[in-house]
Amino acid sequence: MKEIGDIFKEKREEIGITIEEVASDLKIDSVLIDNLEDGNDRVFKDILELKDVIKAYSKYLGLDEEELLEDYQDYVFSKTSKISKPIFHSFSKQ
């Protein structure tokens, strides 16, 4: 998630706009923009809200929306794929 945030931050700084300007233009709380750039996804109420912010912010900055959403999906998968799978024991006949 940090890598996605870095992409947004670098592009925003390259363009020369502040987080407050982004928040105002997109009508998104500046706290969400700031946390997204820091790679913190815990402030978002759910993954759908975060996905919507990624989509809107990437369009706003002229970034590849599909690529960033794919990166986000990869991130989500990497977090959830660590769930352990049940171990099945084979039972021998006695």
VMD Tcl script that draws the C-alpha trace (Angstrom):
set ca {
  {0.00 0.00 0.00}
  {2.92 2.30 0.72}
  {4.07 2.02 -2.91}
  {0.65 3.17 -4.16}
  {0.71 6.10 -1.75}
  {4.19 7.07 -2.91}
  {3.00 7.18 -6.53}
  {0.23 9.61 -5.60}
  {2.46 11.77 -3.43}
  {5.25 12.01 -6.01}
  {2.83 12.96 -8.80}
  {1.00 15.52 -6.62}
  {4.29 17.13 -5.60}
  {5.52 17.08 -9.21}
  {2.39 18.98 -10.26}
  {2.82 21.35 -7.32}
  {-0.52 21.06 -5.54}
  {-1.26 20.61 -1.87}
  {-3.28 17.91 -0.16}
  {-5.79 20.59 0.78}
  {-6.25 21.56 -2.88}
  {-6.78 17.91 -3.83}
  {-9.27 17.44 -1.01}
  {-11.17 20.55 -2.00}
  {-11.27 19.70 -5.70}
  {-12.30 16.07 -5.12}
  {-14.51 16.82 -2.11}
  {-12.65 14.16 -0.11}
  {-11.47 14.71 3.45}
  {-7.79 15.75 3.46}
  {-7.15 13.19 6.22}
  {-8.04 10.42 3.76}
  {-5.75 11.83 1.07}
  {-2.90 12.23 3.56}
  {-3.32 8.69 4.88}
  {-3.55 7.25 1.37}
  {-0.25 8.89 0.48}
  {1.25 7.46 3.68}
  {0.03 3.98 2.77}
  {-2.36 3.77 5.72}
  {-5.57 2.04 4.73}
  {-7.01 1.75 8.25}
  {-8.73 5.15 8.20}
  {-11.06 4.16 5.38}
  {-14.43 2.77 6.41}
  {-14.10 -0.14 3.97}
  {-12.20 -1.30 0.90}
  {-14.85 0.12 -1.41}
  {-14.31 3.62 -0.08}
  {-10.57 3.23 -0.50}
  {-11.03 1.93 -4.04}
  {-13.24 4.93 -4.89}
  {-10.62 7.35 -3.54}
  {-7.85 5.61 -5.52}
  {-9.96 5.84 -8.66}
  {-10.86 9.53 -8.21}
  {-7.36 10.57 -7.15}
  {-5.67 8.74 -10.02}
  {-7.99 10.40 -12.57}
  {-7.39 13.78 -10.93}
  {-3.61 13.42 -11.18}
  {-3.69 11.93 -14.68}
  {-2.34 8.59 -13.52}
  {-3.28 5.20 -14.96}
  {-6.43 4.40 -12.99}
  {-6.59 0.75 -14.09}
  {-2.96 0.10 -13.18}
  {-3.36 1.62 -9.72}
  {-6.58 -0.31 -9.08}
  {-4.79 -3.49 -10.15}
  {-1.91 -2.67 -7.78}
  {-4.48 -2.18 -5.03}
  {-6.15 -5.51 -5.80}
  {-2.74 -7.20 -5.67}
  {-2.15 -5.57 -2.28}
  {-5.51 -6.79 -0.96}
  {-4.82 -10.29 -2.26}
  {-1.40 -10.35 -0.64}
  {-2.97 -9.40 2.70}
  {-5.75 -11.96 2.52}
  {-3.77 -14.79 0.96}
  {-1.92 -15.29 4.22}
  {-4.96 -16.97 5.70}
  {-3.93 -20.47 6.54}
  {-5.60 -23.31 4.76}
  {-7.05 -26.17 6.78}
  {-4.87 -29.20 7.02}
  {-6.58 -32.41 6.10}
  {-5.33 -35.53 7.75}
  {-5.61 -38.82 6.03}
  {-7.04 -41.50 8.16}
  {-5.72 -44.99 7.76}
  {-7.96 -48.00 8.11}
  {-7.22 -50.08 11.09}
}
mol new
graphics top color blue
foreach p $ca { graphics top sphere $p radius 0.5 }
foreach p [lrange $ca 0 end-1] q [lrange $ca 1 end] { graphics top cylinder $p $q radius 0.2 }
display resetview
